[in-house]
């Protein structure tokens, strides 16, 4: 895998090393940035966005999958449309000799979307998505409270999810390495019916001058 990465490199420095030895360079990062926006993009479109050949894009894409940088592809669900309009964070203090039981009980709770062991006042943070506030109350008072491994809980309701990215990359801090986005003129044919398309002021003025 390292040889594929080196031979297919379009320049740029080494950004990191993953899996069994694939070296991630700037081109790999650009591929991951494009896939973050659209995981179903074709190889041809991916190559065009990144600025490499189709064969190079395919080779790099398969190397990223084989080496574990890309774990899987999945669909992002609108939880409100799916009937899960309430999101809450439950901070849990765990009895230190009973972590195994805590993990086992947590795995049986389908409402739990995410759990992380944390530092600070509490030992773990659980994120749940449910239909209503009553479901959160039931989970905390009837289920978590009855687990011997749970010593205490603190619940915080999320009012608005302001920012949510599928993943972040080191290249996010350097705009020069981001793949070029298509202009408004290039995406004009992609606007769905019933949707508004906003054009920047400078682009609008240029269009008017051309008409004159």
C-alpha positions in Angstrom: 0.0 0.0 0.0 2.9 2.4 0.7 4.2 1.9 -2.8 0.7 2.7 -4.3 0.6 5.9 -2.3 4.1 7.0 -3.3 3.8 6.2 -7.0 0.4 7.8 -7.3 1.3 11.0 -5.5 0.6 14.2 -7.2 3.0 16.1 -5.0 2.4 17.4 -1.5 3.9 16.4 1.8 3.1 13.5 4.0 0.1 14.1 6.3 -0.1 10.9 8.3 0.2 7.2 8.4 -2.6 4.7 8.9 -3.4 1.0 9.0 -0.6 -1.2 7.7 1.5 1.6 6.3 -0.4 3.7 3.8 1.0 7.2 3.8 -1.7 9.9 3.6 -0.6 12.8 1.4 -2.5 15.9 0.3 -4.2 14.1 -2.5 -5.6 11.5 -0.1 -6.9 14.3 2.1 -8.6 15.9 -0.8 -10.3 12.6 -1.7 -11.6 12.3 1.9 -12.9 15.8 1.8 -14.9 15.2 -1.3 -16.2 11.9 0.0 -17.3 13.7 3.2 -19.6 15.9 1.0 -20.9 13.1 -1.2 -20.1 9.4 -0.4 -21.9 8.3 -3.6 -19.8 10.4 -6.0 -18.6 8.5 -9.1 -14.8 7.8 -9.6 -14.8 10.0 -12.6 -16.4 13.0 -10.7 -14.1 12.3 -7.8 -11.0 12.5 -10.1 -12.2 15.7 -11.6 -12.9 17.4 -8.2 -9.5 16.3 -6.8 -7.6 17.1 -10.1 -6.1 13.7 -10.8 -6.6 10.9 -13.4 -9.5 8.5 -13.0 -7.1 5.6 -12.7 -5.2 7.4 -9.9 -8.5 8.3 -8.1 -9.6 4.6 -8.3 -6.3 3.3 -7.0 -6.1 5.7 -4.1 -9.8 5.2 -3.2 -9.3 1.4 -3.1 -6.1 1.8 -1.0 -7.9 4.0 1.5 -10.6 1.3 1.9 -8.2 -1.6 2.1 -6.0 0.2 4.7 -8.9 1.2 6.9 -8.9 4.9 6.5 -12.4 4.5 5.0 -14.2 2.2 7.3 -17.7 2.0 5.7 -20.3 4.0 3.8 -23.7 4.7 5.4 -26.7 6.9 5.1 -27.2 10.1 7.3 -30.7 10.1 8.7 -32.9 13.0 9.6 -33.8 12.0 13.1 -36.7 14.4 13.4 -38.3 13.0 10.2 -37.7 9.5 11.6 -39.7 10.3 14.7 -36.8 10.9 17.1 -37.1 14.6 17.8 -35.6 14.6 21.3 -31.8 14.3 21.9 -30.2 14.2 25.3 -26.8 13.8 26.9 -26.7 11.6 30.0 -23.6 11.9 32.1 -23.1 8.8 34.2 -20.9 8.1 37.3 -20.0 4.4 37.2 -19.0 2.2 40.2 -15.4 1.5 39.3 -15.5 -2.3 39.8 -18.6 -2.7 37.6 -17.6 -1.3 34.2 -18.2 -4.7 32.5 -21.8 -4.7 33.7 -22.3 -1.1 32.7 -21.1 -1.8 29.1 -23.2 -4.9 28.8 -26.4 -3.1 30.0 -25.7 -0.2 27.7 -25.4 -2.4 24.7 -29.0 -3.6 25.3 -30.4 0.0 25.0 -31.3 0.8 21.4 -31.9 4.5 22.2 -28.2 5.0 22.8 -26.5 6.5 19.7 -23.1 7.1 21.3 -21.2 6.5 24.5 -17.8 7.7 25.5 -15.7 7.3 28.6 -14.7 10.8 29.8 -12.6 12.6 32.3 -14.0 15.0 34.8 -16.8 14.8 37.3 -18.5 11.9 35.5 -17.1 8.7 34.0 -19.2 8.4 30.8 -21.4 10.4 28.4 -24.3 8.8 26.7 -26.2 10.4 23.8 -29.7 9.2 23.2 -32.4 10.0 20.6 -36.0 9.3 21.5 -39.5 10.4 20.6 -40.3 12.6 23.6 -39.1 13.9 27.0 -41.0 11.2 28.8 -38.9 8.6 27.1 -35.7 10.2 28.5 -37.3 10.3 31.9 -38.2 6.6 31.7 -34.7 5.7 30.6 -33.0 7.6 33.4 -35.3 6.7 36.3 -36.4 3.2 35.4 -33.6 1.7 33.4 -30.3 3.4 34.2 -31.1 3.9 37.9 -31.8 0.2 38.2 -28.4 -0.8 37.0 -26.1 -1.6 40.0 -23.1 -0.3 38.1 -24.6 3.2 37.8 -23.9 5.4 40.8 -25.4 8.7 39.6 -26.6 10.5 36.4 -27.0 14.0 35.1 -29.2 14.7 32.1 -28.8 17.6 29.6 -31.3 18.2 26.7 -29.9 19.4 23.4 -31.9 22.3 22.1 -30.2 22.7 18.7 -27.4 20.8 16.9 -25.6 23.8 15.5 -22.7 22.0 13.8 -22.3 18.3 12.9 -19.6 16.9 10.6 -19.3 13.3 9.6 -15.6 13.6 10.4 -12.8 16.2 10.6 -9.5 16.1 8.8 -6.1 17.8 9.5 -6.5 19.5 6.1 -9.5 21.4 7.4 -7.2 23.9 9.1 -5.5 24.7 5.8 -7.9 26.1 3.1 -5.2 25.8 0.5 -5.5 22.0 0.5 -9.2 21.9 0.0 -10.6 20.8 -3.4 -12.0 23.5 -5.5 -15.8 23.9 -5.3 -17.8 24.3 -8.4 -19.1 27.8 -9.2 -22.7 28.9 -9.3 -22.7 28.7 -13.2 -21.3 25.2 -13.1 -24.0 24.0 -10.7 -26.9 25.8 -12.4 -28.3 22.7 -13.9 -28.2 20.9 -10.5 -30.8 23.1 -8.7 -33.9 21.0 -7.8 -37.3 22.3 -8.8 -38.9 24.4 -6.1 -35.5 25.4 -4.6 -33.9 28.8 -4.7 -30.4 29.3 -6.1 -28.4 32.3 -4.7 -25.8 34.0 -6.9 -23.1 36.2 -5.4 -23.3 39.9 -6.1 -20.1 40.0 -8.1 -21.3 37.1 -10.3 -24.7 38.9 -10.8 -23.0 42.1 -11.9 -20.7 40.2 -14.4 -23.8 38.5 -15.9 -25.5 41.8 -16.4 -22.5 43.3 -18.1 -22.4 40.3 -20.5 -26.1 40.9 -21.3 -25.4 44.5 -22.2 
